[in-house]
Amino acid sequence: MPREVHARYVDPLAHVWLAAARRIGLRIVRTADAYAASDGAGTLAIGSDDTLDADDSLAQMIFHELCHSLVEGRPSFERPDWGMDNTGPDHDFREHACLRVQWVLTGRYGLRHVFAPTTDFRTAFWDQLSGDVLADRTERSVILAIAGLRRVDQLPWGPAISDALAASAQIAHASAPFAEPGTLWQHVEPVPARHPTGVFGGTNPESTCGTCAWRFERGSRSRCRQVAGTIDPTWPGCERFEAALDCQTCGACCREAYHSVEVKRRDPVIKKQPSYVVDRTTYLEVLRDGNRCAALGGGVDDGTGHATRYGCVIYDDRPATCRDFTLGSDNCLTARRRVGLSS
């Protein structure tokens, strides 16, 4: 007489990530007809086990697709394949942004090998990553990745993704001592220590709070604009560390970070650069060209995925509002965050 089965076995990691997907609002289906595809209507299709590589897992596949959604933003849930066509010129740098997000998030929990991608980008891109993969703020994929990472704690992703990563780390670290040779469990890494401020630790061993662009002095104490607290300059840098700020690789305050720059009635720019001043009857403001100041040049793709350097064509005559804007200030950090240049 056949034995009656009352409960089926589910891979613990799969269980964790299926639940994470449901919390985020996605239904997971398995199919032999697709490797991974979202339909833009709440269903994410993942290849059946027999179609995946030996170092793939359902958990890793779901996580990778969620990283794509982080990069592309909330509207991507209503677009097939997160709005990516997989063939156009933008595909590679968007995939690179996804993998940078994946690298940072898995690094926080010692899971880079367990959740490494196994697509063609594994050898060509992922295996080349090291250190601070967000350091080059002129690289388009870095900017997209930073924006994606800022969404991790926002709905619908938060706290589902962070909870799933923490649970996966518990499973992975409990399994690692019993790992068979040749399995991914052999490659579970220690969970990096948190920074003394409580944020995630940095990946640049040479960075310190004392050399970070967001450190400033108040009285006899060093403080950090990122965490709004007192710091010790000798502490190692955190995940948000930035070595230096360069207005010409930023331009944030002159583009979509702020939508209006008011001009004072006595400001010399009115007479010296009248074509850049707009009279709104009750106030004057600098002319805008779309989402940026009309006087801002640069910031276009140079053909390598990097932006050309920014520059103000009326810099010597710029309004007092612009002159008063301070590099490294709270407003500077806010502007950079709004355009995806700072964490």
C-alpha positions as a Markdown table, in Angstrom:
| # | Residue | x | y | z |
|---|---|---|---|---|
| 1 | Met | 0.0 | 0.0 | 0.0 |
| 2 | Pro | 1.5 | 3.4 | -1.0 |
| 3 | Arg | 2.6 | 5.6 | 1.8 |
| 4 | Glu | 0.6 | 8.8 | 2.1 |
| 5 | Val | 2.7 | 11.9 | 1.9 |
| 6 | His | 1.6 | 14.8 | 4.1 |
| 7 | Ala | 4.3 | 17.3 | 3.4 |
| 8 | Arg | 6.7 | 17.8 | 0.5 |
| 9 | Tyr | 10.4 | 18.9 | 0.7 |
| 10 | Val | 11.2 | 22.4 | -0.5 |
| 11 | Asp | 14.8 | 23.7 | -0.8 |
| 12 | Pro | 15.1 | 26.2 | 2.1 |
| 13 | Leu | 16.6 | 28.9 | 0.0 |
| 14 | Ala | 13.8 | 28.5 | -2.6 |
| 15 | His | 11.2 | 28.7 | 0.2 |
| 16 | Val | 12.8 | 32.0 | 1.4 |
| 17 | Trp | 12.9 | 33.6 | -2.0 |
| 18 | Leu | 9.5 | 32.4 | -3.1 |
| 19 | Ala | 8.1 | 34.1 | 0.0 |
| 20 | Ala | 10.1 | 37.2 | -0.7 |
| 21 | Ala | 8.7 | 37.4 | -4.2 |
| 22 | Arg | 5.1 | 37.1 | -2.9 |
| 23 | Arg | 5.7 | 39.8 | -0.4 |
| 24 | Ile | 6.9 | 42.1 | -3.2 |
| 25 | Gly | 3.9 | 41.2 | -5.3 |
| 26 | Leu | 5.2 | 38.7 | -7.7 |
| 27 | Arg | 3.9 | 35.2 | -8.6 |
| 28 | Ile | 6.7 | 32.7 | -9.6 |
| 29 | Val | 6.0 | 30.0 | -12.2 |
| 30 | Arg | 8.4 | 27.4 | -13.4 |
| 31 | Thr | 8.7 | 26.7 | -17.1 |
| 32 | Ala | 11.0 | 25.0 | -19.6 |
| 33 | Asp | 10.1 | 27.6 | -22.2 |
| 34 | Ala | 12.0 | 30.5 | -20.6 |
| 35 | Tyr | 15.2 | 31.1 | -18.6 |
| 36 | Ala | 13.8 | 34.1 | -16.8 |
| 37 | Ala | 11.0 | 36.5 | -17.9 |
| 38 | Ser | 8.6 | 38.9 | -16.3 |
| 39 | Asp | 5.2 | 39.5 | -18.0 |
| 40 | Gly | 4.6 | 43.0 | -16.7 |
| 41 | Ala | 1.5 | 41.8 | -14.9 |
| 42 | Gly | 2.9 | 40.3 | -11.8 |
| 43 | Thr | 4.2 | 37.0 | -13.0 |
| 44 | Leu | 7.9 | 36.0 | -13.1 |
| 45 | Ala | 8.7 | 32.9 | -15.1 |
| 46 | Ile | 11.8 | 31.0 | -14.1 |
| 47 | Gly | 13.3 | 28.1 | -16.0 |
| 48 | Ser | 12.6 | 24.6 | -14.6 |
| 49 | Asp | 15.4 | 22.9 | -12.8 |
| 50 | Asp | 16.5 | 20.9 | -15.8 |
| 51 | Thr | 17.0 | 24.1 | -17.9 |
| 52 | Leu | 19.3 | 25.8 | -15.3 |
| 53 | Asp | 23.0 | 25.5 | -15.0 |
| 54 | Ala | 24.4 | 23.3 | -12.2 |
| 55 | Asp | 25.4 | 26.4 | -10.2 |
| 56 | Asp | 22.0 | 28.1 | -10.6 |
| 57 | Ser | 19.2 | 27.9 | -8.1 |
| 58 | Leu | 15.7 | 29.1 | -8.0 |
| 59 | Ala | 16.7 | 31.4 | -5.2 |
| 60 | Gln | 19.5 | 32.9 | -7.1 |
| 61 | Met | 17.3 | 33.4 | -10.2 |
| 62 | Ile | 14.6 | 35.2 | -8.3 |
| 63 | Phe | 17.2 | 37.4 | -6.5 |
| 64 | His | 18.8 | 38.3 | -9.8 |
| 65 | Glu | 15.5 | 39.3 | -11.3 |
| 66 | Leu | 14.6 | 41.4 | -8.2 |
| 67 | Cys | 17.9 | 43.2 | -8.7 |
| 68 | His | 16.8 | 44.1 | -12.2 |
| 69 | Ser | 13.6 | 45.5 | -10.8 |
| 70 | Leu | 15.6 | 47.6 | -8.3 |
| 71 | Val | 17.6 | 49.1 | -11.1 |
| 72 | Glu | 14.7 | 49.8 | -13.3 |
| 73 | Gly | 12.4 | 51.2 | -10.6 |
| 74 | Arg | 8.8 | 50.7 | -9.6 |
| 75 | Pro | 7.3 | 51.3 | -13.1 |
| 76 | Ser | 9.3 | 48.2 | -14.4 |
| 77 | Phe | 6.8 | 45.9 | -12.7 |
| 78 | Glu | 4.3 | 46.9 | -15.4 |
| 79 | Arg | 6.7 | 46.3 | -18.2 |
| 80 | Pro | 7.6 | 42.9 | -19.7 |
| 81 | Asp | 11.2 | 41.9 | -18.7 |
| 82 | Trp | 11.4 | 45.0 | -16.6 |
| 83 | Gly | 11.4 | 47.2 | -19.7 |
| 84 | Met | 14.6 | 45.6 | -21.1 |
| 85 | Asp | 14.7 | 44.3 | -24.7 |
| 86 | Asn | 17.8 | 42.2 | -24.2 |
| 87 | Thr | 19.2 | 43.3 | -27.6 |
| 88 | Gly | 19.4 | 47.1 | -27.7 |
| 89 | Pro | 22.4 | 49.3 | -27.0 |
| 90 | Asp | 21.3 | 50.0 | -23.4 |
| 91 | His | 21.1 | 46.4 | -22.4 |
| 92 | Asp | 24.7 | 45.8 | -21.4 |
| 93 | Phe | 25.0 | 48.8 | -19.1 |
| 94 | Arg | 21.6 | 48.0 | -17.5 |
| 95 | Glu | 22.8 | 44.4 | -16.9 |
| 96 | His | 26.0 | 45.8 | -15.5 |
| 97 | Ala | 24.1 | 48.0 | -13.1 |
| 98 | Cys | 22.0 | 45.0 | -12.0 |
| 99 | Leu | 25.2 | 43.0 | -11.3 |
| 100 | Arg | 26.7 | 45.9 | -9.3 |
| 101 | Val | 23.6 | 45.9 | -7.1 |
| 102 | Gln | 23.9 | 42.1 | -6.8 |
| 103 | Trp | 27.6 | 42.4 | -5.9 |
| 104 | Val | 26.9 | 44.9 | -3.1 |
| 105 | Leu | 23.9 | 43.2 | -1.6 |
| 106 | Thr | 25.4 | 39.7 | -1.6 |
| 107 | Gly | 28.7 | 41.1 | -0.2 |
| 108 | Arg | 26.8 | 42.4 | 2.8 |
| 109 | Tyr | 25.9 | 38.8 | 3.8 |
| 110 | Gly | 28.9 | 36.7 | 2.5 |
| 111 | Leu | 26.8 | 35.3 | -0.4 |
| 112 | Arg | 28.7 | 36.4 | -3.5 |
| 113 | His | 29.5 | 32.9 | -4.6 |
| 114 | Val | 26.2 | 31.3 | -3.6 |
| 115 | Phe | 24.2 | 34.0 | -5.5 |
| 116 | Ala | 26.6 | 34.7 | -8.3 |
| 117 | Pro | 25.0 | 35.1 | -11.8 |
| 118 | Thr | 25.6 | 32.3 | -14.3 |
| 119 | Thr | 24.7 | 34.1 | -17.5 |
| 120 | Asp | 27.3 | 35.1 | -20.1 |
| 121 | Phe | 28.0 | 38.2 | -17.9 |
| 122 | Arg | 29.5 | 36.0 | -15.2 |
| 123 | Thr | 32.9 | 35.7 | -16.9 |
| 124 | Ala | 32.8 | 38.9 | -18.9 |
| 125 | Phe | 31.8 | 41.2 | -16.0 |
| 126 | Trp | 31.0 | 39.7 | -12.6 |
| 127 | Asp | 34.3 | 37.9 | -12.3 |
| 128 | Gln | 36.1 | 41.1 | -13.0 |
| 129 | Leu | 34.5 | 43.1 | -10.2 |
| 130 | Ser | 36.4 | 43.8 | -7.0 |
| 131 | Gly | 36.6 | 46.4 | -4.3 |
| 132 | Asp | 34.3 | 49.4 | -4.4 |
| 133 | Val | 32.2 | 48.7 | -7.5 |
| 134 | Leu | 30.4 | 52.0 | -7.1 |
| 135 | Ala | 33.5 | 54.2 | -7.1 |
| 136 | Asp | 33.4 | 55.5 | -10.7 |
| 137 | Arg | 30.6 | 58.0 | -10.6 |
| 138 | Thr | 31.0 | 58.9 | -14.3 |
| 139 | Glu | 29.9 | 55.3 | -15.3 |
| 140 | Arg | 26.2 | 55.1 | -16.2 |
| 141 | Ser | 25.8 | 51.6 | -14.8 |
| 142 | Val | 27.2 | 52.8 | -11.4 |
| 143 | Ile | 24.6 | 55.6 | -11.2 |
| 144 | Leu | 21.8 | 53.2 | -12.0 |
| 145 | Ala | 23.2 | 50.8 | -9.4 |
| 146 | Ile | 23.3 | 53.5 | -6.7 |
| 147 | Ala | 19.7 | 54.4 | -7.4 |
| 148 | Gly | 18.8 | 50.7 | -7.2 |
| 149 | Leu | 20.5 | 50.2 | -3.9 |
| 150 | Arg | 18.6 | 53.2 | -2.5 |
| 151 | Arg | 15.3 | 51.4 | -3.3 |
| 152 | Val | 16.2 | 48.2 | -1.3 |
| 153 | Asp | 14.5 | 49.5 | 1.8 |
| 154 | Gln | 11.6 | 51.1 | 0.0 |
| 155 | Leu | 8.3 | 49.5 | -0.9 |
| 156 | Pro | 7.6 | 47.1 | -2.5 |
| 157 | Trp | 11.1 | 45.7 | -2.1 |
| 158 | Gly | 11.7 | 46.5 | 1.6 |
| 159 | Pro | 12.0 | 44.8 | 3.9 |
| 160 | Ala | 11.4 | 41.6 | 1.8 |
| 161 | Ile | 14.8 | 41.5 | 0.1 |
| 162 | Ser | 16.9 | 42.4 | 3.1 |
| 163 | Asp | 14.9 | 39.8 | 5.2 |
| 164 | Ala | 15.5 | 37.1 | 2.5 |
| 165 | Leu | 19.2 | 37.9 | 2.3 |
| 166 | Ala | 19.6 | 37.7 | 6.1 |
| 167 | Ala | 17.7 | 34.4 | 6.2 |
| 168 | Ser | 19.8 | 33.0 | 3.3 |
| 169 | Ala | 22.9 | 34.0 | 5.1 |
| 170 | Gln | 21.8 | 32.0 | 8.2 |
| 171 | Ile | 21.1 | 28.9 | 6.1 |
| 172 | Ala | 24.4 | 29.3 | 4.1 |
| 173 | His | 26.6 | 29.8 | 7.2 |
| 174 | Ala | 24.9 | 26.9 | 9.0 |
| 175 | Ser | 25.5 | 24.6 | 5.9 |
| 176 | Ala | 29.1 | 25.7 | 5.1 |
| 177 | Pro | 30.8 | 23.5 | 7.7 |
| 178 | Phe | 29.2 | 20.4 | 6.2 |
| 179 | Ala | 29.8 | 21.3 | 2.5 |
| 180 | Glu | 30.7 | 18.6 | 0.0 |
| 181 | Pro | 33.7 | 19.4 | -2.2 |
| 182 | Gly | 32.6 | 21.1 | -5.4 |
| 183 | Thr | 29.5 | 22.7 | -4.0 |
| 184 | Leu | 28.7 | 26.4 | -3.6 |
| 185 | Trp | 28.4 | 25.9 | 0.1 |
| 186 | Gln | 32.2 | 25.7 | 0.2 |
| 187 | His | 32.4 | 29.3 | -0.9 |
| 188 | Val | 30.3 | 31.0 | 1.8 |
| 189 | Glu | 32.2 | 34.0 | 3.0 |
| 190 | Pro | 32.2 | 35.6 | 6.5 |
| 191 | Val | 29.6 | 38.4 | 7.0 |
| 192 | Pro | 31.6 | 41.7 | 7.0 |
| 193 | Ala | 31.5 | 43.6 | 10.2 |
| 194 | Arg | 29.2 | 46.7 | 10.3 |
| 195 | His | 30.8 | 50.1 | 10.4 |
| 196 | Pro | 30.9 | 51.7 | 13.9 |
| 197 | Thr | 28.1 | 54.0 | 12.9 |
| 198 | Gly | 25.8 | 51.0 | 12.2 |
| 199 | Val | 25.8 | 51.3 | 8.4 |
| 200 | Phe | 27.3 | 48.6 | 6.2 |
| 201 | Gly | 31.0 | 48.3 | 6.1 |
| 202 | Gly | 33.1 | 49.5 | 3.2 |
| 203 | Thr | 34.9 | 47.5 | 0.6 |
| 204 | Asn | 37.9 | 49.8 | 0.1 |
| 205 | Pro | 40.5 | 48.7 | 2.7 |
| 206 | Glu | 42.4 | 52.0 | 2.3 |
| 207 | Ser | 39.4 | 54.2 | 3.0 |
| 208 | Thr | 38.8 | 56.0 | 6.3 |
| 209 | Cys | 36.3 | 58.3 | 7.8 |
| 210 | Gly | 39.0 | 60.9 | 7.9 |
| 211 | Thr | 39.5 | 60.8 | 4.1 |
| 212 | Cys | 35.8 | 60.7 | 3.2 |
| 213 | Ala | 34.2 | 63.6 | 1.3 |
| 214 | Trp | 31.2 | 63.6 | 3.7 |
| 215 | Arg | 33.3 | 64.3 | 6.8 |
| 216 | Phe | 33.1 | 67.8 | 8.3 |
| 217 | Glu | 34.3 | 69.5 | 11.4 |
| 218 | Arg | 31.9 | 71.0 | 14.0 |
| 219 | Gly | 33.8 | 72.5 | 17.0 |
| 220 | Ser | 36.4 | 69.9 | 18.0 |
| 221 | Arg | 34.5 | 66.9 | 16.6 |
| 222 | Ser | 34.4 | 65.2 | 13.3 |
| 223 | Arg | 31.0 | 64.5 | 11.9 |
| 224 | Cys | 29.5 | 62.7 | 8.9 |
| 225 | Arg | 26.8 | 64.0 | 6.7 |
| 226 | Gln | 25.8 | 60.5 | 5.6 |
| 227 | Val | 24.9 | 59.3 | 9.1 |
| 228 | Ala | 24.3 | 62.7 | 10.8 |
| 229 | Gly | 26.5 | 61.7 | 13.7 |
| 230 | Thr | 29.9 | 62.1 | 15.3 |
| 231 | Ile | 32.7 | 59.9 | 13.9 |
| 232 | Asp | 36.3 | 59.0 | 14.5 |
| 233 | Pro | 38.5 | 60.0 | 11.5 |
| 234 | Thr | 40.6 | 56.8 | 12.0 |
| 235 | Trp | 37.6 | 54.5 | 11.5 |
| 236 | Pro | 37.6 | 52.5 | 8.2 |
| 237 | Gly | 35.3 | 53.9 | 5.5 |
| 238 | Cys | 31.8 | 52.6 | 5.3 |
| 239 | Glu | 29.9 | 51.5 | 2.2 |
| 240 | Arg | 28.9 | 55.1 | 1.5 |
| 241 | Phe | 32.5 | 56.3 | 1.4 |
| 242 | Glu | 33.5 | 58.8 | -1.3 |
| 243 | Ala | 37.1 | 59.9 | -1.6 |
| 244 | Ala | 36.5 | 63.2 | -3.3 |
| 245 | Leu | 33.8 | 65.3 | -4.9 |
| 246 | Asp | 34.2 | 66.9 | -8.3 |
| 247 | Cys | 31.6 | 69.4 | -9.6 |
| 248 | Gln | 32.6 | 68.6 | -13.2 |
| 249 | Thr | 31.7 | 65.0 | -12.9 |
| 250 | Cys | 28.5 | 65.7 | -10.9 |
| 251 | Gly | 26.4 | 68.7 | -12.0 |
| 252 | Ala | 23.6 | 67.5 | -9.7 |
| 253 | Cys | 22.7 | 70.9 | -8.3 |
| 254 | Cys | 22.3 | 72.2 | -11.9 |
| 255 | Arg | 20.1 | 69.4 | -13.2 |
| 256 | Glu | 17.1 | 67.4 | -12.0 |
| 257 | Ala | 18.1 | 67.6 | -8.3 |
| 258 | Tyr | 16.6 | 71.1 | -8.2 |
| 259 | His | 13.9 | 72.5 | -10.5 |
| 260 | Ser | 14.4 | 76.3 | -10.1 |
| 261 | Val | 17.2 | 78.7 | -9.3 |
| 262 | Glu | 15.9 | 82.0 | -8.2 |
| 263 | Val | 17.7 | 85.2 | -9.3 |
| 264 | Lys | 17.9 | 88.2 | -7.1 |
| 265 | Arg | 16.8 | 91.6 | -8.6 |
| 266 | Arg | 20.3 | 93.0 | -8.1 |
| 267 | Asp | 22.1 | 90.0 | -9.3 |
| 268 | Pro | 24.6 | 91.0 | -12.0 |
| 269 | Val | 23.6 | 88.0 | -14.1 |
| 270 | Ile | 20.5 | 89.9 | -15.2 |
| 271 | Lys | 22.5 | 92.4 | -17.1 |
| 272 | Lys | 25.5 | 90.3 | -18.1 |
| 273 | Gln | 23.6 | 87.1 | -19.2 |
| 274 | Pro | 20.0 | 88.3 | -19.8 |
| 275 | Ser | 19.2 | 85.4 | -22.2 |
| 276 | Tyr | 19.5 | 83.0 | -19.3 |
| 277 | Val | 17.1 | 84.8 | -17.0 |
| 278 | Val | 13.3 | 84.3 | -17.1 |
| 279 | Asp | 10.9 | 86.8 | -15.6 |
| 280 | Arg | 8.0 | 85.1 | -13.8 |
| 281 | Thr | 6.5 | 88.4 | -12.8 |
| 282 | Thr | 6.7 | 87.8 | -9.1 |
| 283 | Tyr | 10.2 | 86.4 | -9.3 |
| 284 | Leu | 13.2 | 85.8 | -11.6 |
| 285 | Glu | 14.8 | 82.4 | -12.3 |
| 286 | Val | 17.5 | 80.9 | -14.4 |
| 287 | Leu | 16.2 | 79.5 | -17.8 |
| 288 | Arg | 16.0 | 75.7 | -17.8 |
| 289 | Asp | 16.4 | 73.3 | -20.7 |
| 290 | Gly | 14.3 | 70.3 | -19.9 |
| 291 | Asn | 15.4 | 69.0 | -16.5 |
| 292 | Arg | 18.6 | 71.0 | -16.3 |
| 293 | Cys | 19.9 | 74.5 | -16.2 |
| 294 | Ala | 20.2 | 75.9 | -19.7 |
| 295 | Ala | 23.7 | 77.2 | -18.8 |
| 296 | Leu | 24.9 | 73.7 | -17.9 |
| 297 | Gly | 27.0 | 72.0 | -20.6 |
| 298 | Gly | 28.4 | 68.4 | -20.7 |
| 299 | Gly | 27.0 | 65.3 | -19.2 |
| 300 | Val | 26.5 | 63.4 | -22.4 |
| 301 | Asp | 27.6 | 59.9 | -23.1 |
| 302 | Asp | 31.1 | 59.9 | -24.5 |
| 303 | Gly | 30.5 | 56.6 | -26.3 |
| 304 | Thr | 32.1 | 54.4 | -23.6 |
| 305 | Gly | 29.2 | 54.6 | -21.1 |
| 306 | His | 30.8 | 57.5 | -19.2 |
| 307 | Ala | 29.5 | 61.1 | -19.1 |
| 308 | Thr | 31.5 | 64.0 | -20.4 |
| 309 | Arg | 32.5 | 66.6 | -17.9 |
| 310 | Tyr | 30.0 | 69.2 | -16.8 |
| 311 | Gly | 30.6 | 72.9 | -17.1 |
| 312 | Cys | 28.7 | 76.2 | -16.6 |
| 313 | Val | 28.8 | 78.5 | -19.6 |
| 314 | Ile | 28.0 | 81.5 | -17.4 |
| 315 | Tyr | 30.1 | 80.5 | -14.4 |
| 316 | Asp | 31.8 | 83.9 | -13.9 |
| 317 | Asp | 28.4 | 85.6 | -13.9 |
| 318 | Arg | 26.4 | 82.9 | -12.1 |
| 319 | Pro | 23.6 | 84.0 | -9.7 |
| 320 | Ala | 24.3 | 84.4 | -6.0 |
| 321 | Thr | 22.2 | 81.2 | -5.3 |
| 322 | Cys | 24.8 | 79.2 | -7.3 |
| 323 | Arg | 27.7 | 81.0 | -5.7 |
| 324 | Asp | 26.4 | 80.2 | -2.2 |
| 325 | Phe | 26.0 | 76.5 | -2.9 |
| 326 | Thr | 28.8 | 74.7 | -1.0 |
| 327 | Leu | 30.6 | 71.6 | -2.2 |
| 328 | Gly | 30.2 | 68.8 | 0.4 |
| 329 | Ser | 27.3 | 70.5 | 2.2 |
| 330 | Asp | 24.0 | 68.9 | 3.2 |
| 331 | Asn | 22.4 | 70.4 | 0.1 |
| 332 | Cys | 25.2 | 68.9 | -2.1 |
| 333 | Leu | 24.6 | 65.4 | -0.6 |
| 334 | Thr | 20.8 | 65.8 | -1.2 |
| 335 | Ala | 21.4 | 66.8 | -4.8 |
| 336 | Arg | 23.8 | 63.9 | -5.5 |
| 337 | Arg | 21.3 | 61.5 | -3.9 |
| 338 | Arg | 18.5 | 62.8 | -6.1 |
| 339 | Val | 20.5 | 62.1 | -9.3 |
| 340 | Gly | 21.9 | 58.7 | -8.1 |
| 341 | Leu | 25.5 | 59.8 | -7.5 |
| 342 | Ser | 25.6 | 59.2 | -3.7 |
| 343 | Ser | 24.2 | 56.5 | -1.5 |
